[in-house]
Each structure stands twice: as C-alpha cells, then as structure tokens.
Amino acid sequence: MSAPTVFKVGDVVRLKSGGMSMTVERVATEEAQEIHCVWSGWSESLWSFGAPVQTLQRHRFPAEALEWVPARPANGEGTS
C-alpha cells in the first residue's frame, strides 16, 4: 500500500479521473483526509437570463481521488 498523499491549502489539484484544476481551500483530517476544493466554472442562472456566467464552485473530495497539477512556469520561465 502506498503512503497517503498529503495536500495543503493552496495546492492545485484535479481529480485522478481528469477535469479542471482546483485549489485546495481546506483540509479536514478527522478519520480520512477530506479535501475541500474551490474552482471557477460556468453555469446558467435565472439572474443571467439563460446566459452562461462564471461562478465559484466548491466541493469536498477524498484525498485518494485527487492528484497534484504540475506547476506552470511563470512569465515564460523555462522556455527557450
């Protein structure tokens, strides 16, 4: 069995099955590590008259379902 993955607030993660990048907002460690993530997504609402609007989304995931997203170079660093 592999060692448990330890995430911390501010880490960028995604589901192992794929999907968009999310930021770890909170880590709950009662019995098993439960990760609270936040990301922005598109949805339609009554207030936008059916037009898509960008919203902040939140959800909890078990640590075992997440993986780190590799950091992107800032301001063109690491390019030739």
C-alpha positions as CSV (number, residue, x, y, z in Angstrom):
1,M,0.0,0.0,0.0
2,S,1.4,3.4,-0.9
3,A,1.9,6.3,1.6
4,P,-1.0,8.7,2.0
5,T,-1.0,11.8,-0.1
6,V,-0.8,15.0,2.0
7,F,-2.3,18.1,0.5
8,K,-2.2,21.6,2.0
9,V,-4.2,24.8,1.5
10,G,-3.2,26.5,-1.8
11,D,-2.2,23.3,-3.6
12,V,-3.5,23.0,-7.2
13,V,-5.1,19.6,-7.7
14,R,-7.5,17.8,-10.0
15,L,-9.4,14.5,-9.9
16,K,-7.4,11.5,-10.9
17,S,-10.1,10.7,-13.5
18,G,-9.5,14.1,-15.1
19,G,-11.2,17.5,-15.1
20,M,-10.4,21.1,-14.3
21,S,-7.7,22.4,-11.9
22,M,-9.0,23.2,-8.4
23,T,-7.4,25.0,-5.5
24,V,-7.3,23.3,-2.1
25,E,-9.3,25.6,0.2
26,R,-9.3,23.5,3.4
27,V,-8.1,20.1,4.6
28,A,-10.2,18.1,7.1
29,T,-8.4,15.3,8.8
30,E,-10.9,13.7,11.2
31,E,-10.9,10.0,10.1
32,A,-9.7,10.2,6.5
33,Q,-8.3,13.2,4.8
34,E,-11.1,15.1,3.1
35,I,-10.1,17.9,0.8
36,H,-12.3,21.0,0.3
37,C,-11.6,22.4,-3.2
38,V,-12.7,25.5,-5.0
39,W,-12.7,26.3,-8.7
40,S,-14.5,28.6,-11.2
41,G,-16.9,27.1,-13.6
42,W,-19.6,28.2,-16.0
43,S,-23.3,27.8,-15.2
44,E,-26.6,29.3,-16.2
45,S,-28.8,31.1,-13.7
46,L,-32.2,32.8,-13.6
47,W,-30.4,36.1,-13.0
48,S,-28.3,35.9,-16.1
49,F,-31.4,35.3,-18.3
50,G,-30.0,32.0,-19.5
51,A,-26.6,33.3,-20.5
52,P,-23.6,31.4,-19.1
53,V,-21.9,33.1,-16.1
54,Q,-18.7,32.2,-14.4
55,T,-19.3,31.1,-10.8
56,L,-17.2,29.9,-7.9
57,Q,-17.8,26.3,-7.1
58,R,-16.9,24.3,-4.0
59,H,-16.9,20.6,-3.2
60,R,-15.3,18.0,-0.9
61,F,-13.2,15.1,-2.2
62,P,-11.4,12.2,-0.6
63,A,-7.6,12.7,-0.8
64,E,-7.3,9.4,-2.7
65,A,-9.3,10.8,-5.6
66,L,-7.0,13.8,-6.2
67,E,-3.6,14.4,-7.7
68,W,-1.3,17.4,-7.9
69,V,-1.3,19.5,-11.0
70,P,2.2,20.3,-12.2
71,A,3.1,24.0,-11.7
72,R,3.2,26.1,-14.8
73,P,6.3,28.4,-15.4
74,A,5.5,32.0,-14.6
75,N,6.2,34.7,-17.1
76,G,7.7,32.5,-19.7
77,E,10.3,31.0,-17.3
78,G,11.7,27.7,-18.5
79,T,11.1,28.4,-22.2
80,S,13.9,28.7,-24.8
